[in-house]
């Protein structure tokens, strides 16, 4: 019976890992549809390469930093229980790899390819798991201090803060250090539109992310006995709230409409297991409004060229979700309780501080040592990747 339990849990978390893995196709197509056509190949290769680097560094370094697991010792322990411990690594890897995928959207169309791979190595190997260990593995006694001080720990069921806020706030230093795309903002204050190259691809990316998000959230239970249908319903309500709020405030703009559900889902991750569905709806709607307002401000007034709006979408909506769990998770507002406002606020601020510090150190050092930005000719032509046309016969060339 025990073997059956572990086999079932292994299958459960494996399905979740595969669903979140599929979300990376969503990141790719969301970026593909948003950037200009000349940068589409670069966007696709960058997402895939980032995931491969994330896999290697999280296996050898990051997972150990966060959870103290050594894959080179106690192999029998890791491989028993139907490989559950190893499959859990796969699931949590897909979360870690979401961080460079988030950053990729902010720095698109002018960042060098290989320095970003170096940044991915450092972020997934050190910065992200440093905070992951604090939030999800009791490192440095911070969670214990919060419980002793406020009666409850910081609660982030599926990563509003641990994954999304970290990713969004890590992206902000990279975007600021890179500067805007050439021609985006004129000296006279005029703004060049740079419209999305493909709304259908953008929409496809949003839909892939939305569907995979139910694995992201529901499978965060990690075992069958902890699964909660409430998480699925709350995710659904937040998605709907984010969509309608962004659709309304964005005046039916398809870019806002398709990012609205993502904003809602980012925000609901933290409290999806403890909120009332009406609370989740409010949290999602608030995130949809936040994304439209802050994306417009960053692009038009502050002239921060965050191509996909990853700082508003993931950084701000993720922070909102972490704090909102301490509000809408309270029993007074129909939630399940077990949370408090101040622990949520304190840890959210800590995550932002770690992300900003890590982002400025890593991207600042890379800018000085190897450079972050494409040269003018490469940026004009679209990428620093070389496409070699390999032909089977002289008469036939590949479609690209």
LOPA-928982 format. One record per atom (N, C-alpha, C): residue in one letter; x, y, z. Coordinates in steps of 0.05 Angstrom, whole numbers, padded with zeros to 5 digits, always signed. Each point is the difference from the previous one (the first is absolute). Last residue first. Example, Ala and Ser with C-alpha at 12.3 -4.5 7.8 and 13.67 -1.06 7.14 Angstrom:
2
s+00257-00045+00142;s+00016+00024+00001;s-00015+00022+00014;a+00006-00115-00001;a-00018+00024+00000;a+00018+00024+00000;
***
This chain:
400
x+00256+00568-00859;x+00007+00026+00010;x+00017+00016-00020;x-00030-00090-00017;x-00022+00020-00002;x+00009+00027+00010;x+00073-00069-00043;x-00019+00000+00022;x-00019+00024-00001;x+00038-00039-00092;x+00011+00014+00024;x-00021-00001+00022;x+00024-00053-00101;x-00018+00005+00023;x+00015+00013+00023;x+00039-00027-00086;x-00026+00011-00007;x-00017+00009+00023;x+00087-00045+00005;x+00003+00028-00009;x-00027+00013-00006;x+00003-00075+00075;x+00005+00000-00029;x+00003+00029-00009;x-00007-00016+00091;x+00003-00028-00007;x+00007-00003-00030;x+00023+00085+00068;x-00018-00010-00020;x+00006-00029-00006;x+00013+00086+00075;x+00009-00027-00006;x-00020-00012-00020;x+00031+00101+00039;x-00020-00014-00017;x+00012-00027-00008;x+00017+00065+00088;x+00013-00013-00022;x-00020-00016-00016;x+00000+00089+00070;x-00016-00023-00011;x+00015-00012-00024;x+00028+00062+00092;x+00005-00006-00028;x-00016-00024-00008;x-00012+00081+00079;x+00001-00029-00006;x+00005-00003-00030;x-00015+00083+00051;x+00028-00008-00003;x+00002-00030-00002;x-00081+00075-00032;x+00009-00019+00020;x+00030-00004-00003;x-00058+00066-00052;x-00018-00016+00015;x+00011-00019+00021;x+00029+00078-00063;x-00006-00025-00015;x-00016-00020+00015;x+00028+00082+00041;x-00015+00007-00024;x-00009-00025-00015;x+00057-00010+00073;x-00027+00007+00009;x-00017+00008-00024;x+00090-00019-00017;x-00014-00024+00008;x-00029+00006+00009;x+00056+00073-00021;x-00006-00016-00024;x-00016-00025+00007;x+00031+00057+00072;x-00021+00012-00017;x-00008-00017-00024;x+00039-00054+00083;x+00009+00024-00014;x-00021+00010-00019;x-00028-00052+00090;x+00009-00005-00027;x+00012+00026-00012;x+00001-00017+00108;x-00017+00010-00023;x+00012-00007-00027;x+00038-00015+00091;x-00027-00012-00001;x-00014+00004-00026;x+00109-00008+00041;x-00020+00016-00014;x-00027-00015-00002;x+00086-00024+00046;x-00004-00011-00027;x-00020+00016-00016;x+00031+00030+00089;x+00020-00020-00009;x-00003-00008-00029;x-00060+00063+00045;x+00027+00010+00001;x+00020-00019-00013;x-00091-00025+00008;x+00002+00024-00017;x+00028+00010-00002;x-00020-00070+00060;x+00001-00009-00028;x+00003+00024-00019;x-00012+00019+00091;x+00027-00012-00005;x+00002-00010-00029;x-00083+00033+00027;x+00019+00022+00001;x+00028-00011-00006;x-00070-00061+00010;x-00002+00013-00026;x+00020+00024-00001;x-00003-00048+00082;x+00006-00018-00022;x+00000+00015-00027;x-00023+00049+00079;x+00028-00010+00002;x+00007-00017-00025;x-00088+00034+00008;x+00019+00021-00005;x+00028-00010+00001;x-00069-00061+00022;x-00002+00008-00028;x+00021+00021-00007;x-00009-00030+00090;x+00012-00020-00017;x+00000+00008-00029;x-00042+00057+00062;x+00029-00001+00005;x+00013-00020-00019;x-00093+00006-00004;x+00012+00025-00010;x+00030-00001+00004;x-00050-00072+00036;x-00001+00000-00029;x+00014+00025-00012;x-00010-00007+00094;x+00019-00020-00010;x+00001+00000-00030;x-00064+00056+00040;x+00027+00009+00006;x+00021-00019-00010;x-00091-00024-00007;x+00006+00022-00018;x+00029+00010+00004;x-00033-00065+00059;x+00004-00011-00026;x+00008+00021-00020;x-00024+00028+00086;x+00026-00014+00000;x+00006-00012-00027;x-00085+00038+00014;x+00021+00021-00002;x+00028-00012+00000;x-00071-00059+00012;x-00002+00011-00027;x+00021+00022-00003;x-00010-00037+00085;x+00014-00018-00018;x-00002+00009-00029;x-00046+00051+00066;x+00029-00001+00006;x+00015-00017-00020;x-00095+00004-00005;x+00012+00025-00008;x+00030-00001+00004;x-00052-00072+00031;x-00001+00001-00029;x+00015+00025-00011;x-00010-00010+00094;x+00020-00020-00011;x+00000+00001-00031;x-00065+00056+00042;x+00028+00009+00003;x+00020-00020-00009;x-00097-00019-00001;x+00009+00020-00019;x+00030+00006+00002;x-00042-00097+00023;x-00002+00027+00011;x+00013+00020-00019;x-00043-00112+00008;x+00017+00020-00011;x-00004+00027+00015;x-00052-00080+00014;x+00027-00010+00001;x+00020+00019-00013;x-00106-00009-00032;x+00016+00009+00023;x+00028-00012-00001;x-00077-00005-00064;x+00004-00023+00018;x+00016+00008+00025;x-00065+00072-00055;x+00023-00018-00005;x+00002-00022+00021;x-00063+00078-00006;x-00009-00025-00012;x+00022-00020-00006;x+00009+00086+00045;x-00008+00005-00028;x-00006-00026-00014;x+00026+00000+00091;x-00019+00022-00001;x-00010+00007-00028;x+00070-00064+00018;x-00027-00011+00004;x-00021+00022-00001;x+00093+00009-00055;x-00010+00002+00027;x-00029-00011+00002;x+00053+00011-00081;x+00001-00026+00012;x-00010+00000+00029;x+00008+00079-00056;x-00023-00017-00008;x+00001-00028+00011;x+00072+00058+00024;x-00025+00015+00003;x-00024-00018-00005;x+00092-00028-00011;x-00003+00008+00028;x-00025+00016+00006;x+00023-00025-00088;x-00005-00025+00014;x-00004+00006+00030;x+00026+00070-00058;x-00029-00006-00001;x-00007-00025+00015;x+00091+00025-00014;x-00012+00017+00021;x-00030-00007+00002;x+00048-00043-00068;x+00011-00008+00026;x-00013+00015+00023;x-00023+00023-00089;x-00010-00026+00008;x+00010-00009+00027;x+00034+00079-00038;x-00027+00004+00008;x-00012-00027+00009;x+00085-00003-00037;x+00001+00012+00026;x-00028+00005+00011;x+00005-00032-00087;x+00009-00020+00018;x+00002+00010+00029;x-00021+00060-00070;x-00023-00017+00006;x+00008-00023+00019;x+00070+00059-00027;x-00021+00014+00016;x-00024-00018+00006;x+00071-00039-00052;x+00011+00013+00024;x-00021+00012+00017;x-00025-00041-00083;x+00010-00019+00019;x+00010+00013+00026;x-00039+00055-00069;x-00015-00025+00000;x+00009-00019+00022;x+00044+00086-00015;x-00028+00002+00009;x-00014-00027+00003;x+00087-00005-00034;x+00001+00012+00027;x-00028+00005+00010;x+00012-00032-00088;x+00004-00021+00020;x+00002+00011+00028;x-00021+00033-00098;x-00012+00009+00025;x+00004-00020+00023;x+00035-00005-00092;x-00024-00014+00006;x-00014+00009+00026;x+00079+00048-00030;x-00015-00007-00024;x-00026-00015+00005;x+00052+00077+00050;x-00004-00027+00009;x-00019-00013-00021;x+00049+00094+00011;x-00007-00017-00023;x+00001-00029+00009;x-00018+00100+00045;x+00014-00025+00006;x-00008-00020-00020;x-00031+00096+00015;x+00017-00008-00022;x+00019-00023+00008;x-00074+00051+00047;x+00027-00004+00012;x+00021-00008-00021;x-00091+00016-00028;x+00008+00023+00016;x+00029-00003+00011;x-00039-00068-00058;x-00006+00026-00012;x+00010+00023+00017;x+00012-00096+00024;x+00007+00004-00028;x-00002+00029-00009;x-00023-00025+00090;x+00028-00007-00005;x+00008+00006-00029;x-00092+00012+00025;x+00018+00019+00013;x+00030-00005-00007;x-00066-00062-00029;x-00002+00025-00014;x+00018+00021+00011;x-00005-00082+00044;x+00013-00004-00026;x-00001+00026-00016;x-00045-00002+00082;x+00029+00002+00003;x+00015-00005-00026;x-00096-00006+00001;x+00008+00027+00010;x+00030+00002+00000;x-00038-00084-00021;x-00006+00020-00021;x+00011+00027+00008;x+00007-00070+00064;x+00017-00005-00024;x-00004+00022-00021;x-00054+00000+00078;x+00027+00007+00006;x+00018-00002-00025;x-00089-00032-00004;x+00001+00030+00001;x+00029+00009+00003;x-00015-00092+00007;x-00005+00009-00027;x+00002+00030-00003;x+00005-00038+00086;x+00025-00004-00015;x-00003+00009-00029;x-00076+00002+00056;x+00020+00020+00009;x+00026-00002-00016;x-00065-00067-00013;x-00008+00025-00012;x+00019+00023+00007;x+00014-00084+00042;x+00006-00001-00029;x-00007+00026-00014;x-00023-00009+00091;x+00029+00001-00003;x+00008+00001-00029;x-00091-00013+00020;x+00009+00028+00006;x+00030+00003-00003;x-00036-00086-00009;x-00010+00016-00022;x+00009+00029+00004;x+00016-00060+00069;x+00018-00005-00022;x-00007+00017-00025;x-00057+00002+00075;x+00025+00014+00006;x+00020-00004-00023;x-00079-00047-00005;x-00005+00028-00005;x+00024+00017+00006;x+00005-00094+00018;x+00000+00007-00028;x-00007+00029-00007;x+00048-00023+00093;x-00027-00005-00011;x+00001+00007-00030;x+00093-00028+00048;x-00019+00021-00006;x-00028-00011-00006;x+00084-00051+00016;x-00013+00009+00024;x-00021+00022-00004;x+00060-00045-00066;x-00010-00022+00017;x-00015+00009+00024;x+00043+00060-00064;x-00020-00016-00014;x-00012-00023+00017;x+00069+00076+00013;x-00022-00006+00018;x-00021-00017-00012;x+00083+00024-00047;x+00007-00001+00028;x-00023-00010+00018;x-00012+00014-00097;x+00017-00023+00007;x+00004-00002+00031;x-00047+00071-00053;x-00014-00019+00017;x+00017-00023+00010;x+00032+00071-00060;x-00008+00011+00026;x-00012-00021+00019;x+00024-00020-00092;x+00024+00006+00016;x-00008+00008+00029;x-00070-00013-00061;x+00012-00025+00009;x+00026+00004+00016;x-00044+00075-00040;x-00016-00012+00021;x+00011-00025+00011;x+00043+00041-00073;x+00003+00017+00024;x-00016-00012+00023;x-00009-00041-00083;x+00026-00006+00012;x+00005+00016+00025;x-00078+00016-00053;x-00001-00025+00015;x+00026-00008+00014;x+00001+00080-00054;x-00018+00002+00023;x-00002-00026+00016;x+00044+00014-00086;x+00017+00001+00024;x-00016+00001+00025;x-00043+00001-00084;x+00013-00026+00003;x+00021+00000+00022;x-00049+00080-00020;x-00020-00021+00004;x+00014-00027+00005;x+00051+00076-00025;x-00009+00001+00028;x-00018-00023+00006;x+00026+00007-00089;x+00024-00005+00017;x-00007+00001+00029;x-00067+00022-00065;x+00005-00029+00003;x+00025-00007+00016;x-00069+00085+00013;x+00026-00005-00013;x+00007-00030+00003;x-00079+00051+00036;x-00002-00022-00019;x+00026-00006-00015;x-00006+00066+00072;x-00017+00007-00023;x+00001-00020-00022;x+00041-00001+00091;x+00017+00002-00023;x-00016+00006-00026;x-00044-00013+00084;x+00018+00023+00003;x+00018+00004-00024;x-00059-00075-00002;x-00015+00025+00004;x+00018+00024+00001;x+00039-00086-00006;x-00016+00005-00024;x-00014+00027+00002;x+00045-00033+00075;x+00019+00010-00020;x-00014+00007-00026;x-00052-00038+00069;x+00010+00026+00009;x+00019+00012-00021;x-00033-00088-00014;x-00021+00021-00004;x+00010+00027+00009;x+00059-00074+00012;x-00006+00004-00029;x-00020+00023-00003;x+00023-00028+00088;x+00022+00014-00014;x-00006+00006-00029;x-00062-00052+00049;x+00001+00027+00010;x+00022+00017-00013;x-00006-00093-00020;x-00022+00015-00011;x+00000+00029+00009;x+00065-00056+00037;x+00004+00002-00029;x-00022+00017-00013;x-00009-00024+00090;x+00020+00021-00003;x+00006+00005-00029;x-00058-00071+00021;x-00013+00026+00006;x+00020+00023-00004;x+00033-00089-00010;x-00020+00007-00021;x-00012+00027+00004;x+00056-00035+00067;x+00016+00007-00024;x-00018+00009-00023;x-00041-00033+00077;x+00010+00026+00005;x+00018+00010-00023;x-00033-00088-00003;x-00022+00019-00003;x+00010+00029+00004;x+00061-00071+00014;x-00008+00001-00028;x-00022+00022-00005;x+00028-00019+00088;x+00022+00013-00014;x-00008+00004-00030;x-00057-00049+00057;x-00002+00028+00005;x+00021+00016-00016;x-00001-00096+00006;x-00016+00012-00022;x-00004+00030+00003;x+00082-00061+00039;x-00023+00016+00008;x-00014+00010-00025;x+00080-00078+00044;x-00012+00014-00023;x-00026+00014+00008;x+00062-00058+00053;x-00002+00029+00005;x-00014+00015-00022;x+00020-00095-00002;x-00017+00005+00024;x-00004+00029+00006;x+00057-00030-00073;x-00029-00003-00005;x-00017+00006+00024;x+00095+00049-00014;x-00009-00027+00005;x-00031-00001-00004;x+00046+00081-00020;x+00023-00019-00002;x-00007-00029+00007;x-00043+00095-00010;x-00005-00017+00024;x+00021-00021+00003;x-00005+00057-00076;x+00018+00009+00021;x-00006-00013+00027;x-00050-00012-00083;x+00020-00020+00007;x+00020+00010+00020;x-00070+00059-00031;x-00012-00023+00013;x+00022-00020+00008;x+00029+00079-00048;x-00013+00005+00026;x-00009-00025+00014;x+00043-00006-00085;x+00017+00017+00016;x-00012+00003+00028;x-00051-00040-00067;x+00020-00018+00011;x+00018+00014+00019;x-00061+00052-00043;x-00015-00017+00018;x+00017-00023+00010;x+00034+00060-00065;x-00001+00012+00026;x-00016-00017+00020;x+00008-00017-00096;x+00021-00012+00017;x-00001+00010+00029;x-00060+00038-00063;x-00007-00028+00005;x+00021-00013+00018;x+00016+00089-00026;x-00025-00002+00017;x-00006-00028+00006;x+00072+00019-00060;x+00006+00006+00028;x-00024-00003+00018;x-00014-00011-00091;x+00017-00022+00010;x+00007+00005+00029;x-00047+00069-00044;x-00017-00024+00005;x+00016-00023+00011;x+00046+00078-00026;x-00016+00006+00024;x-00018-00024+00007;x+00051-00004-00080;x+00017-00001+00023;x-00016+00004+00026;x-00046+00011-00081;x+00007-00028+00004;x+00018-00003+00025;x-00020+00087-00029;x-00024-00013+00013;x+00006-00030+00005;x+00065+00048-00046;x-00002+00011+00027;x-00023-00014+00015;x+00010-00019-00091;x+00021-00013+00016;x-00001+00009+00029;x-00061+00042-00059;x-00006-00029+00003;x+00021-00015+00016;x+00015+00093-00022;x-00019-00004+00021;x-00008-00029+00003;x+00090+00044-00041;x-00020-00020-00005;x-00019-00003+00024;x+00071+00066-00006;x+00002-00011-00027;x-00022-00019-00006;x-00002+00089+00067;x+00005-00029+00000;x+00000-00010-00029;x+00026+00103+00011;x-00023-00017+00006;x+00007-00030+00000;x+00048+00097+00004;x+00011-00028+00000;x-00023-00020+00007;x+00003+00105-00001;x-00019-00020+00010;x+00012-00028+00003;x+00048+00098+00014;x-00005-00018-00023;x-00015-00024+00010;x+00004+00103+00041;x+00003-00028+00005;x-00006-00016-00025;x+00036+00108+00029;x-00018-00018-00015;x+00006-00029+00006;x+00050+00079+00032;x-00021-00011+00017;x-00020-00018-00014;x+00082+00042-00035;x-00022+00020+00002;x-00023-00010+00017;x+00076-00054-00022;x+00010+00022+00016;x-00021+00022+00004;x-00032-00103-00016;x+00014+00021-00014;x+00009+00023+00019;x-00021-00111+00011;x-00006+00027+00010;x+00017+00020-00014;x+00004-00088-00032;x-00024-00002+00015;x-00010+00027+00010;x+00083-00023-00050;x-00023+00011-00014;x-00026-00001+00015;x+00072-00067+00030;x+00007+00022-00017;x-00025+00009-00016;x-00011-00046+00096;x+00007-00008-00027;x+00005+00025-00017;x+00016+00011+00105;x-00021-00005-00019;x+00010-00010-00027;x+00056-00020+00092;x-00011+00023-00014;x-00021-00008-00020;x+00059-00051+00066;x+00001-00003-00029;x-00008+00026-00014;x-00006-00008+00095;x+00028+00001-00009;x+00003-00002-00030;x-00087-00007+00039;x+00011+00026+00004;x+00029+00003-00009;x-00043-00085-00003;x-00013+00018-00019;x+00012+00028+00003;x+00028-00065+00061;x+00010-00006-00027;x-00011+00019-00020;x-00031+00006+00090;x+00028+00011-00004;x+00011-00006-00028;x-00087-00036+00018;x+00000+00029+00000;x+00029+00011-00002;x-00023-00095+00010;x+00000+00011-00027;x+00004+00030-00001;x-00010-00047+00082;x+00026-00006-00011;x+00002+00012-00028;x-00083+00004+00042;x+00018+00020+00011;x+00030-00005-00007;x-00068-00060-00031;x-00006+00026-00010;x+00020+00021+00011;x+00006-00091+00030;x+00006+00003-00028;x-00004+00028-00011;x-00025-00019+00090;x+00029-00002-00004;x+00008+00004-00029;x-00091-00005+00020;x+00011+00026+00009;x+00031-00001-00003;x-00042-00081-00023;x-00008+00022-00018;x+00012+00027+00009;x+00019-00083+00052;x+00006-00002-00028;x-00005+00026-00016;x-00015-00003+00095;x+00024-00015-00004;x+00009-00002-00029;x-00083+00043+00024;x+00023+00015+00008;x+00026-00015-00007;x-00082-00041-00022;x-00004+00028-00008;x+00025+00017+00006;x-00015-00102+00014;x+00021+00016-00010;x-00006+00028-00011;x-00053-00076+00045;x+00009-00008-00027;x+00018+00022-00012;x-00033+00003+00094;x-00006-00027-00008;x+00013-00007-00027;x+00021+00067+00080;x+00000+00003-00029;x-00003-00028-00012;x+00004+00057+00101;x-00014-00021-00015;x+00001+00007-00030;x+00052+00021+00104;x-00006+00010-00027;x-00012-00023-00016;x-00014-00013+00103;x+00022+00004-00018;x-00010+00015-00025;x-00041+00009+00103;x-00002-00016-00025;x+00025+00007-00016;x-00012+00040+00086;x-00017-00024+00003;x-00003-00017-00024;x+00056+00081+00020;x-00027+00006-00009;x-00019-00023+00001;x+00094-00002+00031;x-00008+00028+00003;x-00029+00006-00006;x+00041-00088-00010;x+00003+00008+00028;x-00010+00029+00005;x+00003-00033-00088;x-00020-00015+00015;x+00001+00008+00030;x+00065+00037-00057;x-00027+00010-00007;x-00022-00013+00016;x+00088-00033+00008;x-00003+00026+00013;x-00027+00012-00006;x+00022-00080-00044;x-00004-00005+00029;x-00003+00026+00015;x+00022+00006-00091;x-00028-00010+00003;x-00006-00005+00030;x+00088+00023-00020;x-00018+00023-00005;x-00029-00008+00003;x+00088-00053+00008;x-00019+00005+00022;x-00019+00022-00004;x+00069-00040-00061;x+00008+00023+00015;x-00020+00008+00022;x-00039-00068-00071;x+00027+00009+00002;x+00003+00026+00017;x-00079-00062-00029;x+00007+00009+00027;x+00029+00009+00004;x-00052-00028-00083;x+00016-00021+00014;x+00012+00010+00026;x-00055+00051-00065;x-00011-00026-00002;x+00016-00022+00015;x+00023+00097-00003;x-00030-00001+00000;x-00011-00028+00003;x+00095+00016-00005;x-00011+00016+00023;x-00030-00005+00002;x+00046-00037-00074;x+00006-00015+00025;x-00011+00015+00025;x-00008+00042-00084;x-00016-00024+00000;x+00004-00016+00026;x+00056+00073-00020;x-00026+00008+00012;x-00019-00023+00001;x+00083-00019-00037;x+00006+00012+00026;x-00027+00009+00013;x+00002-00034-00090;x-00002-00020+00022;x+00006+00011+00027;x+00007+00061-00075;x-00027-00011+00004;x-00002-00021+00022;x+00087+00035-00021;x-00018+00021+00010;x-00028-00011+00005;x+00070-00061-00035;x+00006+00013+00025;x-00022+00018+00011;x-00001-00055-00084;x+00018-00015+00018;x+00002+00012+00027;x-00050+00041-00070;x-00013-00025+00007;x+00017-00017+00019;x+00035+00083-00031;x-00026+00005+00013;x-00013-00026+00009;x+00082-00002-00049;x+00004+00011+00027;x-00027+00004+00014;x+00000-00034-00089;x+00015-00018+00017;x+00002+00011+00028;x-00039+00055-00065;x-00018-00022+00007;x+00015-00019+00019;x+00051+00068-00038;x-00018+00011+00020;x-00019-00022+00010;x+00054-00021-00072;x+00017+00002+00024;x-00018+00010+00023;x-00039-00001-00083;x+00003-00028+00009;x+00017+00000+00026;x-00011+00082-00045;x-00024-00008+00014;x+00001-00029+00010;x+00072+00034-00052;x-00001+00011+00027;x-00025-00006+00015;x+00005-00028-00091;x+00016-00016+00018;x+00003+00013+00028;x-00053+00044-00071;x-00009-00027+00006;x+00016-00013+00022;x-00019+00109-00010;x+00017-00021-00012;x-00009-00028+00011;x-00070+00083-00010;x+00019-00013+00019;x+00017-00020-00015;x-00077+00052-00036;x+00026+00015+00001;x+00021-00012+00018;x-00092-00035-00019;x+00006+00016-00023;x+00025+00017+00001;x-00049-00037+00092;x-00001-00009-00028;x+00008+00021-00019;x-00010-00006+00101;x+00024+00009-00013;x+00001-00007-00030;x-00074-00024+00058;x+00005+00028+00006;x+00023+00011-00016;x-00027-00093-00004;x-00020+00017-00013;x+00006+00030+00005;x+00055-00067+00041;x+00004+00000-00029;x-00020+00019-00014;x-00006-00022+00094;x+00019+00021-00006;x+00003+00004-00031;x-00053-00072+00031;x-00013+00026+00006;x+00019+00023-00009;x+00035-00086-00004;x-00020+00003-00021;x-00016+00026+00003;x+00064-00026+00066;x+00012+00011-00024;x-00019+00003-00023;x-00039-00037+00078;x+00012+00026+00006;x+00015+00012-00024;x-00040-00089+00003;x-00019+00021-00007;x+00013+00028+00004;x+00042-00082+00027;x+00005+00008-00028;x-00019+00021-00010;x-00012-00038+00087;x+00025+00016-00001;x+00006+00010-00028;x-00074-00058+00012;x-00005+00026+00013;x+00025+00017-00003;x+00007-00087-00029;x-00016+00015-00019;x-00008+00027+00011;x+00048-00061+00055;x+00017+00012-00021;x-00017+00017-00019;x-00043-00051+00066;x+00010+00025+00010;x+00019+00014-00019;x-00035-00086-00023;x-00022+00019+00003;x+00010+00028+00009;x+00062-00071-00006;x-00009+00007-00026;x-00022+00022+00002;x+00030-00040+00080;x+00020+00018-00011;x-00009+00010-00027;x-00052-00066+00037;x-00005+00026+00014;x+00021+00021-00009;x+00012-00088-00029;x-00022+00013-00015;x-00008+00027+00013;x+00064-00053+00044;x+00011+00010-00025;x-00021+00014-00017;x-00026-00042+00080;x+00017+00023+00006;x+00012+00012-00025;x-00053-00080-00008;x-00016+00024+00007;x+00018+00025+00005;x+00015-00098-00028;x+00013+00023-00011;x-00014+00026+00007;x-00026-00087+00033;x-00007+00004-00028;x+00012+00025-00012;x+00023-00031+00088;x-00027+00013-00001;x-00008+00007-00028;x+00103-00007+00010;x-00021-00016+00010;x-00026+00015-00001;x+00084+00038-00026;x-00012-00017-00020;x-00022-00018+00010;x+00053+00061+00056;x-00013+00016-00022;x-00015-00017-00019;x+00050-00041+00069;x-00023+00015+00011;x-00014+00015-00021;x+00079-00045-00023;x-00022-00019+00005;x-00024+00014+00011;x+00080+00049-00014;x-00015-00006-00025;x-00023-00019+00005;x+00068+00053+00058;x-00026-00011+00007;x-00017-00007-00024;x+00071+00067-00025;x+00001-00016+00024;x-00028-00010+00006;x+00018+00057-00072;x+00023-00017-00003;x+00005-00016+00026;x-00068+00069-00015;x-00006-00022-00018;x+00023-00019-00003;x-00036+00067+00080;x+00025-00006-00015;x-00006-00024-00017;x-00060+00081+00055;x+00001-00027-00011;x+00026-00003-00017;x-00039+00079+00050;x+00021-00015+00012;x+00002-00029-00010;x-00059+00079-00026;x-00011-00022+00016;x+00021-00018+00013;x+00018+00083-00054;x-00027+00004+00011;x-00008-00022+00020;x+00085-00004-00045;x-00001+00025+00014;x-00027+00004+00014;x+00010-00074-00058;x+00015-00004+00026;x+00000+00026+00016;x-00036+00003-00085;x-00018-00016+00016;x+00013-00006+00028;x+00051+00049-00067;x-00023+00014+00011;x-00017-00016+00019;x+00081-00039-00048;x+00004+00021+00021;x-00026+00009+00013;x+00007-00070-00069;x+00026-00001+00013;x+00003+00019+00023;x-00082-00005-00051;x+00006-00027+00009;x+00026+00000+00016;x-00028+00080-00040;x-00017-00006+00022;x+00006-00028+00011;x+00046+00030-00077;x+00009+00014+00024;x-00017-00006+00024;x-00023-00040-00085;x+00026-00008+00009;x+00008+00013+00026;x-00082+00026-00040;x-00001-00029+00008;x+00027-00008+00012;x-00007+00086-00040;x-00013-00002+00027;x-00001-00028+00010;x+00031+00015-00087;x+00020+00009+00019;x-00012-00002+00028;x-00058-00020-00069;x+00021-00021+00001;x+00021+00008+00021;x-00069+00062-00020;x-00010-00023+00015;x+00021-00022+00004;x+00020+00076-00053;x-00002+00007+00029;x-00010-00024+00016;x+00001-00008-00093;x+00027-00001+00011;x+00000+00006+00030;x-00082+00007-00047;x+00009-00028+00001;x+00027-00002+00013;x-00033+00087-00016;x-00017-00014+00020;x+00009-00029+00003;x+00042+00051-00068;x+00007+00010+00026;x-00015-00015+00022;x-00020-00014-00092;x+00024-00014+00008;x+00008+00008+00029;x-00075+00044-00039;x-00005-00029+00003;x+00025-00015+00011;x+00007+00093-00021;x-00017-00004+00023;x-00005-00030+00005;x+00048+00026-00078;x+00016+00005+00025;x-00017-00006+00024;x-00043-00001-00082;x+00017-00023+00003;x+00017+00002+00025;x-00055+00074-00023;x-00016-00024+00008;x+00018-00024+00005;x+00018+00096-00030;x+00010-00011+00025;x-00013-00026+00008;x-00025+00053-00078;x+00029-00005-00003;x+00012-00013+00025;x-00092+00031-00003;x+00005-00025-00015;x+00029-00008-00001;x-00034+00058+00084;x-00001+00003-00029;x+00010-00025-00014;x-00045-00010+00097;x+00023+00012-00012;x-00004+00004-00030;x-00067-00044+00051;x+00002+00028+00008;x+00023+00014-00014;x-00022-00095-00010;x-00021+00017-00012;x+00003+00029+00007;x+00062-00063+00036;x+00001-00002-00030;x-00021+00019-00012;x+00000-00013+00094;x+00022+00018-00009;x+00001+00001-00031;x-00062-00059+00036;x-00007+00027+00009;x+00021+00020-00009;x+00018-00090-00014;x-00019+00011-00020;x-00011+00027+00008;x+00061-00045+00059;x+00012+00003-00026;x-00018+00014-00019;x-00033-00025+00085;x+00019+00022+00002;x+00012+00007-00027;x-00052-00077+00003;x-00016+00024+00003;x+00017+00025+00002;x+00041-00083+00002;x-00008+00005-00027;x-00018+00025-00001;x+00024-00031+00083;x+00022+00013-00012;x-00004+00005-00030;x-00061-00050+00053;x-00004+00029+00003;x+00023+00015-00013;x+00001-00095+00009;x-00014+00010-00024;x-00005+00030+00001;x+00038-00042+00076;x+00019-00001-00023;x-00013+00011-00025;x-00055-00013+00073;x+00015+00024+00003;x+00022+00002-00021;x-00052-00078+00001;x-00017+00023-00006;x+00015+00026+00003;x+00044-00079+00025;x-00003+00001-00030;x-00018+00023-00008;x+00012-00017+00092;x+00025+00009-00012;x-00002+00003-00030;x-00074-00036+00048;x+00004+00028+00005;x+00025+00011-00013;x-00014-00092-00004;x-00019+00014-00017;x+00002+00030+00003;x+00050-00051+00059;x+00011-00002-00027;x-00018+00014-00020;x-00027-00012+00089;x+00018+00023-00002;x+00014+00000-00028;x-00061-00071+00018;x-00014+00025+00004;x+00019+00024-00005;x+00034-00089+00000;x-00015+00006-00024;x-00013+00028+00001;x+00043-00031+00077;x+00020+00005-00021;x-00014+00007-00026;x-00053-00026+00072;x+00010+00027+00004;x+00021+00007-00021;x-00033-00088+00000;x-00022+00019-00007;x+00010+00029+00002;x+00058-00069+00028;x-00003-00001-00029;x-00021+00020-00009;x+00012-00012+00092;x+00022+00016-00012;x-00001-00001-00030;x-00065-00050+00046;x-00003+00029+00007;x+00022+00016-00013;x+00004-00094-00007;x-00022+00011-00017;x-00003+00030+00005;x+00059-00048+00056;x+00011+00003-00027;x-00020+00012-00019;x-00030-00021+00086;x+00019+00023+00001;x+00012+00005-00027;x-00053-00076+00011;x-00017+00024+00000;x+00017+00025+00000;
***
